[in-house]
Amino acid sequence: MTSVTTIIVVLAALLAALGLMALARFVGKLRSADPTMWEGAIRKFEKADRRSPAPKGIIVFTGSSSIRYWKSLKEDMAPLPVMNRGFGGSQIHQVTHYADRIVLPHQPRAVVFYAGENDMAGLFFSRKRTPVEIRDAYREFCQKIHRALPEVPIYHISTKPPKRRLRLWPAMQEANQLVREYCASDRRLHYIDIVPAMLDAEGKPRRDVFKWDGIHLNEKGYAIWKSIVRPILAEAFLRSGE
């Protein structure tokens, strides 16, 4: 074997080893639900904010992919000024981790939150959270927001009835009830129940409001959310005829 060939083989082995190490770190982040796995998405938000700063006092929607994929959010909530800061695949504690970078800098007049599905599903092989853990994680999110903005109202959209994750629905219903009770304990917290509108006549999750994956909403699903969420926000923030 020539010296050049030896060098190539050694470099290839080194690159393979580095690749395996990087893969191991990535898998470790997935399994531990490390918030930094979403750092790239957060930096994109910050870059967008620097390029085009949002006015203070908007309504920030944040949470997991059900918020992220709400592409018609601005049109659906008009004339209310809103910003979409959903990311992931995220879990509740990950949204809390980044709240000081994607929510608080905007000094929002209100925050609308949706997350928890991924926590209970154990997304990316992470540990599945219990309904009590969901409630407690949401409480930590609210406490973080209110430490910085004590009077800001927070609206929690209930966990939607799943098409694909149907086996998890009983636990999700329990989590919804615990979060509803927590919201009732604080005048600044509001629970938005989208569940009844997403059930069929037999009380089962509708199948026509999801994309092919059975998890994310299609246009019909978001139309339902719009019909419920917008009137609640409009009543709270458009009373003066804005």
BANUNU-841493 format. One record per atom (N, C-alpha, C): x, y, z. Coordinates in steps of 0.05 Angstrom, whole numbers, padded with zeros to 5 digits, always signed. Each point is the difference from the previous one (the first is absolute). Example, Ala and Ser with C-alpha at 12.3 -4.5 7.8 and 13.67 -1.06 7.14 Angstrom:
2
+00264-00114+00156-00018+00024+00000+00018+00024+00000-00007+00021-00014+00016+00024+00001-00015+00022+00014
This chain:
242
+00017-00024+00000-00017+00024+00000+00018+00025+00000-00005+00018-00019+00015+00024-00002-00007+00019+00023+00018+00020+00004-00005+00020+00021-00025+00016-00006-00005+00006-00025-00024+00015-00008-00025-00017+00007+00000-00025-00008-00023-00018+00006-00004-00002+00030+00022-00002+00015-00003-00002+00029-00013+00025+00012+00008+00023-00010-00012+00025+00010-00030+00001-00007-00007-00009-00024-00028+00000-00008-00017-00018+00018+00011-00024+00005-00014-00019+00017-00003+00011+00028+00021+00012+00011-00001+00011+00027-00020+00022+00001+00000+00018-00020-00019+00022+00000-00029-00010-00002-00004-00020-00017-00027-00012-00003-00009-00012+00027+00018-00014+00013-00007-00011+00026-00007+00021+00021+00016+00022-00001-00004+00022+00019-00027+00013-00005-00006+00005-00026-00026+00012-00007-00023-00018+00008+00003-00026-00004-00021-00018+00008-00004+00000+00030+00022+00001+00015-00002+00001+00029-00014+00026+00009+00008+00022-00012-00012+00026+00007-00030-00001-00007-00007-00012-00023-00028-00002-00007-00016-00016+00019+00011-00022+00009-00013-00017+00020-00004+00015+00027+00021+00015+00007-00002+00015+00025-00022+00021-00002-00001+00014-00023-00021+00021-00004-00028-00013+00000-00002-00023-00013-00025-00014+00000-00009-00009+00028+00020-00009+00016-00006-00008+00027-00010+00023+00017+00013+00023-00004-00008+00024+00015-00028+00008-00008-00006-00001-00026-00027+00008-00010-00021-00019+00011+00005-00026-00001-00019-00019+00011-00004+00004+00030+00022+00007+00014-00002+00006+00028-00018+00024+00006+00002+00020-00017-00017+00024+00003-00029-00008-00005-00005-00017-00020-00027-00008-00006-00012-00015+00024+00015-00019+00010-00011-00017+00022-00004+00016+00025+00017+00020+00005-00003+00016+00025-00018+00024-00004-00009+00004-00024-00017+00023-00007+00015+00026+00007+00025+00000-00006+00017+00024+00005-00011+00023-00016-00006+00023+00013-00010+00023-00015+00018+00010-00022+00026-00004+00003+00018+00012-00020-00002-00014-00027-00015-00022-00002-00003-00012-00026-00016+00018-00019-00013+00020+00011-00016+00019-00016+00014+00027-00003+00026+00001+00007+00014+00026-00001+00000+00012-00028+00002-00016-00020+00000+00011-00028-00026+00015-00006-00022-00012+00008-00026+00013-00005-00002+00027+00015+00010+00000+00024-00002+00024+00017+00018+00022-00012+00023-00007-00010+00017+00020-00013-00012+00012-00025-00016-00016-00014-00014+00010-00024-00021+00021+00009-00013-00006+00022-00020+00020+00010+00015+00026+00007+00022-00002+00014+00015+00024+00008+00010+00015-00024+00009-00014-00020+00009+00013-00025-00023+00015-00013-00023-00013-00001-00024+00014-00012-00007+00024+00016+00002-00001+00027-00007+00023+00017+00020+00023-00005+00025-00006-00004+00020+00021-00006-00006+00013-00027-00007-00016-00019-00005+00010-00027-00026+00016-00001-00020-00009+00014-00026+00014-00001-00012-00001+00028+00007+00018+00017-00010+00000+00028-00030+00002+00001-00012-00016+00017-00029+00001+00003-00007+00023+00019-00023+00012-00003-00009+00021+00019-00005-00013+00027+00004+00016+00020-00006-00009+00027-00030-00003+00004-00007-00018+00017-00029-00003+00006-00015-00018-00018+00014-00017-00015-00014-00019-00017-00009-00024+00017-00015-00018-00012-00007-00025+00013+00018-00022-00011+00015-00012+00017+00019-00021-00008-00012-00028+00003-00001-00014-00022-00008-00029+00001+00026-00016+00001+00002-00018+00020+00024-00016+00002-00008-00029+00008+00019-00018-00004-00005-00028+00007+00013-00018-00021-00013-00022-00005+00011-00021-00017-00009+00003-00029+00002-00022-00015-00005+00002-00029-00028+00007-00008-00020-00005+00018-00027+00008-00007-00002+00031-00002+00017+00014+00014+00002+00029-00003+00018+00006-00024+00022-00013-00001+00019+00005-00022-00012-00002-00027-00018-00020-00004-00011-00005-00027-00026+00016-00005-00007+00018+00019-00023+00016-00004+00007+00023-00019+00003-00006-00025+00010+00019-00019-00018+00024-00005-00026-00004+00004-00020+00021-00005-00006+00016+00026+00017-00002+00020-00005+00012+00026-00006+00030-00002+00017+00015-00013-00003+00029-00002-00027+00007-00013-00006-00014-00022-00025+00006-00013-00024-00009+00017+00003-00022+00013-00022-00011+00017-00006+00018+00024+00020+00013+00011-00004+00016+00024-00004+00030-00007+00002+00008-00025-00002+00028-00007-00027+00011+00009-00001+00026+00010+00023+00019+00000+00017-00001+00025-00003-00020+00016+00018-00003+00023+00029-00004-00009+00019+00015+00011+00028-00004-00007+00012-00024+00014+00008-00020-00016+00010-00024+00012+00027-00008-00011+00015-00017+00014+00025-00010-00009+00001-00030+00006+00010-00015-00019+00002-00029+00003+00028-00008+00009+00002-00011+00024+00026-00009+00011-00002-00029+00009-00013-00016-00017+00000-00029+00005+00024-00013-00012+00011-00021+00012+00023-00013-00011+00000-00030+00008+00013-00015-00016+00001-00029+00006-00023-00014-00013-00007-00021+00013+00007-00019+00020+00006+00008+00029-00006+00024+00009+00009+00007+00027-00017-00011+00022+00012-00002+00024-00015-00008+00024-00002+00025+00018-00017-00002+00020-00006+00023+00016+00024+00013+00012+00018-00017+00012+00023+00012+00014+00019+00013-00020-00001-00009-00025+00017+00013-00021-00011+00027-00007-00026+00003-00002-00012+00026-00005+00007+00019+00023-00002-00010+00025+00007+00016+00023+00029+00009-00001+00017-00019-00008+00029+00006-00001+00006+00024-00018-00015+00002-00022+00006+00021-00020-00019+00024+00002-00017+00000+00020-00020+00022+00002+00013+00027+00002+00023+00002+00013+00013+00026+00003+00014+00009-00026-00001-00016-00020+00012+00008-00026-00021+00002-00022-00023-00013+00003-00020+00000-00022-00026+00012+00008-00004+00004+00026-00026+00011+00010+00005+00027+00015+00015+00000+00020+00003+00023+00018+00011+00025-00014+00019-00003-00019+00011+00025-00012-00021+00016-00015-00022-00012-00007-00021+00014-00015-00020+00014+00019+00003-00003+00026-00018+00012+00019-00029-00004-00009-00009-00025-00004-00026-00005-00012-00023+00010+00018-00022+00007-00013-00024+00007+00015-00014-00026+00010+00006-00022-00013-00011-00026+00008+00018-00022-00013-00002-00024+00012+00015-00023-00010-00021-00022-00005+00002-00013-00023-00017-00023-00005+00018-00025-00003-00006-00021+00015+00019-00022+00003-00013-00026-00008+00015-00017-00015-00009-00027-00006+00025-00018+00000+00001-00018+00019+00020-00021+00001-00009-00021+00021+00013-00023-00001-00007-00021+00019-00003-00027-00014-00009+00000-00025-00003-00025-00014+00026-00016-00002+00021+00014-00007+00026-00013-00003+00011-00010+00026-00007+00014+00022+00009-00009+00026-00012-00027+00007-00026-00003-00005-00014-00025+00007+00006-00023-00020+00007+00008-00025+00006-00021-00020+00029-00010+00003+00017+00015+00014+00028-00008+00002+00014+00004-00026-00004+00023-00012+00012+00005-00027+00030-00004+00000+00010-00011-00022+00029-00006-00003+00011-00018+00022-00016-00018+00009+00008-00020+00019+00005+00011+00028-00009+00025+00005+00003+00011+00027-00021-00012+00018+00003+00005+00026-00018-00011+00020-00028+00012-00003-00020-00017+00002-00027+00009-00002-00008+00013+00027-00012+00024-00002-00009+00015+00024-00028-00008+00008-00005+00001+00026-00027-00005+00010-00017+00025-00001-00026-00003+00003-00018+00024+00001+00008+00019+00022+00008-00009+00023+00009+00018+00022+00025+00015-00008+00018-00014-00014+00025+00013-00009-00006+00021-00021-00020-00005-00017-00009+00020-00020-00010+00025+00014-00017-00004+00020-00011+00023+00015+00023+00016+00013+00018-00014+00012+00022+00013+00015+00019+00014-00019+00005-00012-00024+00017+00013-00020-00013+00026-00010-00026-00002-00005-00014+00025-00009+00001+00021+00022-00003-00007+00024+00001+00019+00022+00028+00014+00000+00021-00015-00005+00027+00012-00001+00002+00020-00023-00013-00006-00022+00000+00019-00023-00014+00025+00009-00024-00002+00011-00015+00024+00009+00016+00016+00020+00013-00013+00018+00015+00014+00021+00023+00015-00012+00013-00011-00020+00022+00014-00013-00010+00025-00015-00023-00003-00014-00011+00024-00013-00008+00021+00020-00012-00008+00022-00011+00020+00019+00022+00012+00018+00023-00013+00003+00022+00012+00014+00009+00025-00015-00001-00001-00026+00008+00023-00016-00022+00019-00007-00024-00011-00005-00024+00015-00008-00023-00008+00017-00002+00011+00024-00020-00010+00020-00029+00000-00008-00008+00019-00017-00028+00003-00007-00008-00011-00027+00019-00012-00014-00006-00010-00027-00018-00025+00001-00023+00001-00014-00017-00024+00000+00012-00022-00018-00003-00025+00008+00009-00023-00015-00023-00018-00006-00003-00007-00026-00022-00016-00009+00011-00028-00008-00010-00020+00012+00009-00027-00005-00021-00015-00018+00009-00008-00024-00018-00015-00017+00002-00029+00008-00023-00012+00006+00000-00028+00010+00012-00019-00020+00011-00022+00010+00012-00020-00017-00022-00012-00018+00005-00001-00025-00020-00009-00020-00004-00030+00001-00024-00010-00007-00005-00028-00002+00017-00012-00023+00016-00020+00005+00019-00009-00021-00013-00021-00018+00008-00001-00025-00008-00021-00018+00020-00023+00002+00026+00006+00000+00021-00020+00000+00006-00010+00029+00000+00019+00018+00008-00007+00028-00024-00006+00017-00019-00014-00011-00025-00005+00014+00003-00014+00027+00020-00017+00002+00005-00015+00025+00007+00019+00023+00010+00024-00008+00008+00020+00021-00023+00018+00008-00023-00002-00014-00021+00019+00005-00010+00001+00028-00004-00023+00014-00008+00002+00028+00019+00016+00018+00026-00004-00004+00019+00016+00015-00001+00029-00007-00003+00006-00026-00002+00027-00009-00025+00014+00012-00022-00015+00001-00024+00012+00012+00005+00006+00030+00014-00017+00014+00006+00005+00028+00018+00024+00002+00020+00003-00017+00017+00023+00000-00016+00025-00006-00018-00001-00019-00017+00023-00006-00015+00009+00025-00011-00019+00014-00016+00007+00024+00018+00013+00021+00024-00010+00004+00018+00011+00020+00008+00028-00008+00006+00004-00025+00007+00027-00009-00024+00019+00002-00024-00009-00006-00024+00016+00003-00003+00009+00029+00004-00018+00018-00003+00007+00029+00022+00020+00008+00024-00004-00010+00021+00019+00007-00006+00028-00011-00010+00001-00025-00007+00026-00012-00022+00014+00017-00018-00016+00010-00022+00012+00016+00009+00012+00026+00025-00006+00008+00010+00010+00026+00013+00027-00002+00002+00011-00025+00014+00025-00004-00014+00016-00021-00008+00024+00007-00016+00017-00019+00015+00007-00025+00027-00003+00000+00016+00006-00024+00001-00023-00020-00009-00023+00009+00002-00024-00017-00028-00007-00011+00001-00008-00026-00025-00006-00014+00003-00027-00015-00021-00016+00002+00001-00026-00013-00019+00000-00024+00011-00006-00024-00016+00000-00024-00005-00030-00008-00025-00008+00002-00007-00028-00005-00008-00004-00029+00018-00012-00016-00006-00006-00028-00009-00029-00004-00002-00015+00022-00006-00029-00002-00028-00005-00012-00022+00011+00011-00026-00007-00010-00003+00003-00030+00011+00021-00011-00002+00005-00029+00016-00019-00017+00018-00015+00013+00017-00019-00015-00008-00029+00005-00024-00004+00011-00011-00027+00004-00024-00004-00019-00004-00025-00009-00022-00005-00017-00026-00006+00016-00021-00007-00013-00025-00004+00013+00000-00023+00021+00020-00018-00002+00002-00021+00019+00020+00006+00022+00010+00025+00000+00019+00008+00020+00029-00010-00005+00006-00008-00024+00026-00009-00008+00015+00022-00015+00027+00001+00000+00015+00020-00015-00007-00001-00029-00006+00023-00011-00006+00002-00029+00025-00007-00016-00004-00014-00022+00022-00008-00016+00005+00019-00024-00019+00018-00004+00001+00017-00024+00015+00026+00005+00011+00004+00024+00013+00026+00006+00030-00003+00003+00011-00023-00009+00028-00005+00003+00013-00004-00028+00026+00005-00001+00016-00006-00023+00004-00031-00001+00016-00008-00020+00004-00029-00004+00013-00014+00024+00015+00015+00017+00014-00012+00022-00018-00006+00024-00024+00011+00000-00018-00005+00022+00006+00016+00025+00019+00018-00002+00009+00016+00023-00005+00030-00004+00009+00009-00023-00002+00029-00006-00026+00007-00014-00009+00024+00005-00026+00009-00010+00002+00008-00030-00022-00005-00014-00002+00011-00027-00016+00026+00001-00007+00011-00023-00014+00026-00001-00026-00001+00015-00014-00022-00002-00025-00003+00014+00004+00001+00030+00021-00013+00009+00007+00000+00029+00006+00028+00010+00016+00015-00015+00007+00027+00008-00024+00019-00002-00019-00006-00018-00024+00016-00002-00016-00003+00026+00000-00024+00011-00014-00005+00026+00014+00017+00022+00026-00002+00000+00015+00016+00021-00006+00029-00003+00000+00010-00024-00005+00028-00005-00028+00008+00011-00020-00017-00005-00027+00006+00008-00004+00001+00030+00019-00012+00015-00002-00001+00029+00019+00021+00012+00025+00000-00009+00020+00017+00012-00004+00030-00005-00006+00007-00026-00002+00028-00007-00022+00015+00016-00025-00011+00002-00020+00015+00015+00008+00005+00029+00014-00018+00012+00009+00003+00028+00019+00023+00002+00020+00001-00018+00019+00022+00000-00012+00026-00009-00018-00001-00019-00013+00025-00009-00016+00012+00022-00014-00016+00016-00016+00011+00022+00017+00013+00020+00025-00011+00004+00018+00011+00021+00014+00025-00010+00007+00001-00026+00018+00021-00010-00010+00018-00021-00025-00004-00009-00011+00017-00020-00025+00015+00010-00003+00002+00025-00024+00012+00012-00002+00030-00007+00022+00013-00004+00000+00029-00006-00003+00006-00029-00005-00021-00016-00004+00004-00029+00026+00003-00015+00022-00012+00010+00026+00003-00013-00001-00013-00028
